[in-house]
């Protein structure tokens, strides 16, 4: 796949800005049209999140991302400073290795393909093993749209049989020029250990600080909506709220009115035993991105607190 993308990218590197933008727009529209189907596939294959929310993420990663980058020049002279007589000329990196996570598989695939091709790169997607089918489908429909719009065959690739050895081979291949790694900490560390340019995004643990000067109604609404969205699998989801003391009680009431639940110590301990392995402190994988989790001592489901 890297060899095929490398050959196609050698052709694509000579594309005009008009050609680049035509191909990227076609890919964005194709992904947007399939947003619902891809969201459903992602949820069914991984078992994570809410299909309707994954649809929204796919729509954002396709047309909203495209709208944000479509006017950016990526061909030829992109900036000139007459005072310093400095010209900035855009040039592609080559082949991008795009590693994608299980929590946001199709939307991350869409985004990485778009930004790679916009900069006249080839791209090979390496999905998480639990999301290989939905990522391959997203990449396939974008690749087809790209070719139909004038891109060379082979520019967009996606691994369908995923393994650690295969992903390492992709990252270390001599024609892989840059790595975009989104996923767990070990994968991000591996990407940054290849001796080539790499952008790594690992797990998030996001706190939100609410000051006394904040719009409390809006803050409460946004915090609760963010935490609930796609069953909280997004790295940027707020995981802790730090409230300025004078407004803390009011913020709590407003968050409750939005559907938040504040647990007492007994409830917290029960949730801790349900959601985490006592011996090693790690999370119970079956509980990630779910609205129900199994009881530790039973096959009957336990509905998680809101």
C-alpha positions as CSV (number, residue, x, y, z in Angstrom):
1,X,0.0,0.0,0.0
2,X,2.8,2.4,0.8
3,X,4.5,1.6,-2.6
4,X,1.2,2.2,-4.4
5,X,0.5,5.5,-2.5
6,X,4.1,6.6,-3.2
7,X,3.7,6.1,-7.0
8,X,0.4,7.9,-7.0
9,X,1.7,10.8,-4.9
10,X,4.5,11.4,-7.3
11,X,1.8,12.2,-9.9
12,X,-0.4,14.1,-7.4
13,X,2.5,16.3,-6.3
14,X,2.2,18.0,-9.7
15,X,-1.5,18.7,-9.4
16,X,-2.8,22.3,-9.6
17,X,-4.7,24.0,-6.8
18,X,-7.9,23.7,-8.8
19,X,-7.4,19.9,-9.2
20,X,-6.6,19.5,-5.5
21,X,-9.6,21.4,-4.4
22,X,-11.9,19.6,-6.9
23,X,-10.8,16.2,-5.6
24,X,-11.0,17.2,-1.9
25,X,-14.5,18.6,-2.3
26,X,-15.6,15.4,-4.0
27,X,-14.2,13.3,-1.2
28,X,-15.8,15.5,1.5
29,X,-19.2,15.3,-0.2
30,X,-19.0,11.5,-0.6
31,X,-18.1,11.1,3.1
32,X,-20.9,13.6,4.2
33,X,-23.5,11.6,2.1
34,X,-22.4,8.4,3.9
35,X,-22.2,10.0,7.4
36,X,-25.2,8.1,8.8
37,X,-24.2,4.7,7.4
38,X,-20.6,5.1,8.5
39,X,-21.7,6.2,11.9
40,X,-23.9,3.1,12.3
41,X,-21.1,0.8,11.1
42,X,-18.6,2.3,13.5
43,X,-21.0,1.9,16.5
44,X,-21.9,-1.7,15.5
45,X,-18.4,-2.8,14.8
46,X,-16.7,-1.3,17.9
47,X,-19.6,-1.4,20.3
48,X,-18.8,2.2,21.4
49,X,-20.9,5.3,21.4
50,X,-24.2,6.5,19.8
51,X,-24.7,6.0,16.0
52,X,-26.5,9.3,15.7
53,X,-23.6,11.1,17.4
54,X,-21.1,9.4,15.2
55,X,-23.1,10.6,12.2
56,X,-22.6,14.2,13.5
57,X,-18.9,13.6,13.9
58,X,-18.6,12.3,10.3
59,X,-20.5,15.3,9.0
60,X,-18.2,17.6,10.9
61,X,-15.1,15.8,9.8
62,X,-16.2,15.9,6.1
63,X,-17.9,19.1,5.1
64,X,-17.1,21.3,8.1
65,X,-13.4,20.4,7.9
66,X,-13.5,21.0,4.2
67,X,-15.1,24.4,4.6
68,X,-12.4,25.3,7.1
69,X,-9.5,24.4,4.8
70,X,-10.8,24.8,1.2
71,X,-9.4,28.4,0.9
72,X,-6.0,27.5,2.2
73,X,-3.4,27.5,-0.6
74,X,-1.4,24.3,-0.8
75,X,0.2,24.6,-4.2
76,X,3.0,27.0,-5.3
77,X,3.7,30.2,-3.6
78,X,1.5,30.5,-0.5
79,X,2.9,33.6,1.0
80,X,5.3,36.4,0.0
81,X,6.8,39.1,2.2
82,X,8.1,41.9,0.0
83,X,9.9,43.6,2.9
84,X,12.1,40.6,3.7
85,X,11.9,39.2,0.1
86,X,10.9,35.8,1.5
87,X,8.7,33.5,-0.5
88,X,7.0,30.5,1.1
89,X,6.3,27.6,-1.3
90,X,4.1,24.7,-0.4
91,X,5.4,21.2,-1.1
92,X,4.0,17.9,0.0
93,X,5.6,15.6,2.5
94,X,5.0,12.3,0.5
95,X,3.1,9.4,2.0
96,X,1.2,9.9,5.3
97,X,0.7,7.0,7.7
98,X,-2.6,7.7,9.4
99,X,-3.3,5.7,12.5
100,X,-6.9,5.9,13.7
101,X,-8.6,5.0,17.0
102,X,-11.6,2.8,17.8
103,X,-13.5,5.5,19.6
104,X,-13.7,7.9,16.6
105,X,-12.8,5.6,13.7
106,X,-14.6,6.9,10.7
107,X,-14.5,10.6,11.5
108,X,-10.8,10.4,12.1
109,X,-10.2,8.5,8.9
110,X,-12.2,11.1,6.9
111,X,-10.4,14.0,8.5
112,X,-6.9,12.6,8.0
113,X,-7.5,11.7,4.4
114,X,-8.9,15.1,3.6
115,X,-6.0,17.1,5.2
116,X,-3.4,14.7,3.6
117,X,-4.7,14.9,0.1
118,X,-5.3,18.7,0.4
119,X,-1.5,19.1,0.9
120,X,-0.9,16.8,-2.1
121,X,0.2,13.8,-0.1
122,X,-0.7,10.1,-0.4
123,X,-2.2,8.4,2.6
124,X,-2.4,4.9,4.1
125,X,-4.8,4.5,7.0
126,X,-4.1,2.0,9.7
127,X,-7.3,1.5,11.7
128,X,-7.7,0.1,15.2
129,X,-8.3,-3.7,14.8
130,X,-11.8,-3.4,16.2
131,X,-12.7,-0.7,13.7
132,X,-11.1,-2.1,10.5
133,X,-14.3,-2.6,8.4
134,X,-15.9,0.8,9.0
135,X,-12.6,2.6,8.4
136,X,-11.9,0.7,5.2
137,X,-15.4,1.6,4.0
138,X,-14.8,5.3,4.7
139,X,-11.5,5.2,2.9
140,X,-12.8,3.2,0.0
141,X,-15.7,5.6,-0.8
142,X,-13.4,8.6,-0.5
143,X,-10.8,6.9,-2.7
144,X,-13.4,6.2,-5.4
145,X,-14.7,9.8,-5.2
146,X,-11.1,11.1,-5.5
147,X,-10.4,9.0,-8.6
148,X,-13.6,10.0,-10.3
149,X,-12.7,13.7,-9.7
150,X,-9.2,13.2,-11.2
151,X,-6.9,11.9,-8.6
152,X,-4.5,9.0,-9.5
153,X,-5.4,5.5,-8.5
154,X,-3.8,4.4,-5.3
155,X,-3.5,7.8,-3.6
156,X,-5.8,6.8,-0.7
157,X,-5.3,3.4,0.9
158,X,-6.5,1.6,4.1
159,X,-5.3,-1.5,5.8
160,X,-8.1,-4.1,6.2
161,X,-6.0,-6.8,8.0
162,X,-4.6,-4.9,10.9
163,X,-1.8,-6.1,13.2
164,X,0.9,-4.5,15.3
165,X,3.6,-5.8,13.0
166,X,1.8,-4.4,10.0
167,X,1.3,-1.0,11.6
168,X,5.0,-0.9,12.6
169,X,6.0,-1.8,9.1
170,X,3.8,1.0,7.8
171,X,5.4,3.6,10.1
172,X,8.9,2.5,9.5
173,X,8.7,2.1,5.7
174,X,11.2,4.2,3.8
175,X,8.5,5.8,1.7
176,X,6.4,6.8,4.8
177,X,7.3,10.5,5.2
178,X,5.1,11.6,8.2
179,X,2.9,9.9,10.8
180,X,-0.4,11.1,12.1
181,X,-1.1,8.9,15.2
182,X,-4.4,9.1,17.1
183,X,-5.0,6.5,19.8
184,X,-3.6,5.0,23.0
185,X,-0.3,6.0,24.6
186,X,1.7,3.0,23.4
187,X,0.8,3.7,19.8
188,X,1.7,7.4,20.1
189,X,5.0,6.5,21.7
190,X,5.7,4.1,18.9
191,X,4.9,6.8,16.3
192,X,7.3,9.2,17.9
193,X,10.1,6.6,18.1
194,X,10.4,6.1,14.3
195,X,12.9,8.9,13.7
196,X,10.6,10.8,11.3
197,X,8.1,13.6,11.6
198,X,5.1,12.5,13.7
199,X,2.0,14.1,15.2
200,X,0.7,12.2,18.1
201,X,-2.6,12.6,20.0
202,X,-3.2,10.2,22.9
203,X,-5.8,9.9,25.6
204,X,-7.3,13.0,27.1
205,X,-8.2,13.9,30.7
206,X,-9.8,17.2,30.3
207,X,-10.7,19.5,33.3
208,X,-13.0,22.5,32.9
209,X,-12.7,25.6,35.1
210,X,-15.8,27.6,35.6
211,X,-15.1,31.1,36.9
212,X,-17.6,33.4,38.8
213,X,-17.7,35.6,35.7
214,X,-18.9,32.8,33.4
215,X,-22.4,32.4,31.8
216,X,-23.4,29.6,34.2
217,X,-26.5,28.4,32.3
218,X,-24.4,28.1,29.1
219,X,-21.5,26.4,31.0
220,X,-23.8,23.9,32.6
221,X,-25.5,23.1,29.3
222,X,-22.2,22.7,27.4
223,X,-20.5,20.6,30.1
224,X,-23.3,18.1,30.4
225,X,-23.9,17.9,26.7
226,X,-20.2,17.4,26.0
227,X,-19.9,14.7,28.7
228,X,-23.0,12.8,27.4
229,X,-22.1,13.1,23.7
230,X,-21.3,9.8,22.1
231,X,-21.2,8.2,25.5
232,X,-18.1,10.3,26.4
233,X,-15.6,8.5,24.2
234,X,-14.1,11.8,22.8
235,X,-10.7,12.7,24.2
236,X,-11.8,16.4,24.5
237,X,-14.8,15.5,26.7
238,X,-14.7,17.3,30.0
239,X,-13.8,14.8,32.7
240,X,-13.7,17.1,35.8
241,X,-15.3,20.4,36.8
242,X,-13.4,22.9,38.9
243,X,-15.9,25.6,40.0
244,X,-15.1,29.0,41.6
245,X,-16.4,28.7,45.1
246,X,-19.0,31.5,45.0
247,X,-20.8,29.9,42.1
248,X,-20.2,26.2,42.8
249,X,-23.6,25.5,44.3
250,X,-25.5,27.3,41.6
251,X,-23.5,25.5,38.9
252,X,-24.3,22.2,40.5
253,X,-28.0,22.9,40.4
254,X,-27.9,24.0,36.8
255,X,-25.9,20.9,35.9
256,X,-28.6,18.8,37.6
257,X,-31.3,20.5,35.7
258,X,-29.4,19.5,32.5
259,X,-29.4,15.8,33.6
260,X,-26.2,15.5,35.5
261,X,-26.2,13.2,38.5
262,X,-24.0,13.9,41.6
263,X,-23.2,10.7,43.5
264,X,-22.7,10.3,47.2
265,X,-19.8,8.2,48.6
266,X,-21.8,4.9,48.6
267,X,-22.8,5.4,45.0
268,X,-19.3,6.4,44.0
269,X,-17.9,3.2,45.5
270,X,-20.5,1.1,43.8
271,X,-19.6,2.7,40.4
272,X,-15.9,2.3,41.1
273,X,-16.3,-1.4,41.7
274,X,-18.4,-1.7,38.5
275,X,-16.3,0.4,36.2
276,X,-12.7,-0.4,37.3
277,X,-10.6,-3.5,37.9
278,X,-9.7,-3.4,41.6
279,X,-6.3,-5.1,41.2
280,X,-4.8,-2.9,38.5
281,X,-7.1,0.2,38.6
282,X,-7.7,0.1,34.8
283,X,-11.2,0.5,33.4
284,X,-13.5,-2.3,32.5
285,X,-13.4,-2.4,28.7
286,X,-17.0,-3.6,28.4
287,X,-18.1,-0.4,30.1
288,X,-16.4,2.0,27.7
289,X,-18.8,4.1,25.6
290,X,-21.9,2.2,26.8
291,X,-25.2,3.1,28.4
292,X,-25.3,-0.3,30.2
293,X,-22.5,-2.3,31.8
294,X,-22.4,-5.8,33.1
295,X,-22.6,-6.5,36.9
296,X,-19.3,-7.9,38.2
297,X,-21.1,-10.9,39.7
298,X,-23.9,-11.4,37.1
299,X,-24.7,-11.5,33.5
300,X,-27.6,-9.1,34.0
301,X,-26.9,-5.6,32.8
302,X,-26.7,-2.6,35.1
303,X,-27.8,0.7,33.7
304,X,-25.1,3.3,34.5
305,X,-26.1,6.4,36.3
306,X,-26.8,9.4,34.0
